[in-house]
Amino acid sequence: MAARLNLAQLARLSGISPAALSLIETGQRDLRLTTLNRIANSLRVPLGSLMDNATAETHLPEDGMTRVGSGHDLGEFME
């Protein structure tokens, strides 16, 4: 269920400035877990429900599992 809040309303509910929320929204500031928790609490949703949406954008396989050998080759950095 979508909350349908604008940035100013979410800022008021969460106690996070609209400017900070805007920077997070546009990817110009990293989101801290404590900040995400404040947002979840203000929306009265479980923290995990916000995190589940974020993992959909990480390009993991459909089952959400990483695969052995699917990472970067770090061989040149090994001594």
DAMO-V119963 format. One record per residue. N is the residue number from 0. SS is DSSP state (2 for helix, 1 for strand, 0 for the rest). PHI is phi as a letter, one per 30 degrees, with the letter a starting at -180 (* if undefined). PSI is psi in degrees with one decimal (999 if undefined). Layout:
# DAMO-V119963
n=N ss=SS phi=PHI psi=PSI
n=N ss=SS phi=PHI psi=PSI
This chain:
# DAMO-V119963
n=0 ss=0 phi=* psi=126.4
n=1 ss=0 phi=d psi=139.4
n=2 ss=0 phi=d psi=-28.0
n=3 ss=0 phi=h psi=47.8
n=4 ss=0 phi=c psi=149.3
n=5 ss=0 phi=d psi=174.6
n=6 ss=2 phi=d psi=-41.7
n=7 ss=2 phi=d psi=-39.1
n=8 ss=2 phi=d psi=-43.8
n=9 ss=2 phi=d psi=-39.2
n=10 ss=2 phi=d psi=-44.6
n=11 ss=2 phi=d psi=-44.1
n=12 ss=2 phi=d psi=-38.5
n=13 ss=2 phi=c psi=-19.0
n=14 ss=0 phi=i psi=15.3
n=15 ss=0 phi=c psi=134.6
n=16 ss=0 phi=d psi=148.9
n=17 ss=2 phi=e psi=-36.4
n=18 ss=2 phi=d psi=-43.7
n=19 ss=2 phi=d psi=-42.5
n=20 ss=2 phi=d psi=-39.3
n=21 ss=2 phi=d psi=-43.0
n=22 ss=2 phi=d psi=-39.0
n=23 ss=2 phi=d psi=-45.9
n=24 ss=2 phi=d psi=-36.9
n=25 ss=0 phi=c psi=1.2
n=26 ss=0 phi=i psi=13.5
n=27 ss=0 phi=d psi=-8.6
n=28 ss=0 phi=b psi=137.0
n=29 ss=0 phi=d psi=143.9
n=30 ss=0 phi=c psi=124.2
n=31 ss=0 phi=d psi=151.6
n=32 ss=2 phi=d psi=-36.9
n=33 ss=2 phi=d psi=-36.1
n=34 ss=2 phi=d psi=-42.9
n=35 ss=2 phi=d psi=-37.4
n=36 ss=2 phi=d psi=-40.2
n=37 ss=2 phi=d psi=-40.2
n=38 ss=2 phi=d psi=-45.3
n=39 ss=2 phi=e psi=-44.8
n=40 ss=2 phi=d psi=-40.7
n=41 ss=2 phi=d psi=-28.7
n=42 ss=2 phi=d psi=-6.0
n=43 ss=0 phi=h psi=45.4
n=44 ss=0 phi=b psi=154.9
n=45 ss=0 phi=d psi=143.5
n=46 ss=2 phi=e psi=-42.1
n=47 ss=2 phi=d psi=-28.9
n=48 ss=2 phi=d psi=-31.3
n=49 ss=2 phi=d psi=-34.6
n=50 ss=2 phi=d psi=-34.0
n=51 ss=2 phi=d psi=-39.4
n=52 ss=2 phi=d psi=-36.6
n=53 ss=2 phi=d psi=-35.7
n=54 ss=2 phi=d psi=-19.0
n=55 ss=0 phi=d psi=-19.8
n=56 ss=0 phi=c psi=8.2
n=57 ss=0 phi=c psi=0.9
n=58 ss=0 phi=i psi=34.4
n=59 ss=0 phi=d psi=158.5
n=60 ss=0 phi=e psi=162.5
n=61 ss=0 phi=e psi=-31.1
n=62 ss=0 phi=d psi=-2.2
n=63 ss=0 phi=i psi=2.4
n=64 ss=0 phi=c psi=139.1
n=65 ss=0 phi=d psi=155.2
n=66 ss=0 phi=c psi=141.7
n=67 ss=0 phi=d psi=132.5
n=68 ss=0 phi=i psi=2.8
n=69 ss=0 phi=c psi=-0.6
n=70 ss=0 phi=d psi=-165.9
n=71 ss=0 phi=d psi=150.6
n=72 ss=0 phi=d psi=112.2
n=73 ss=0 phi=c psi=13.6
n=74 ss=2 phi=e psi=-38.7
n=75 ss=2 phi=d psi=-15.4
n=76 ss=2 phi=c psi=-9.5
n=77 ss=0 phi=d psi=143.2
n=78 ss=0 phi=c psi=999
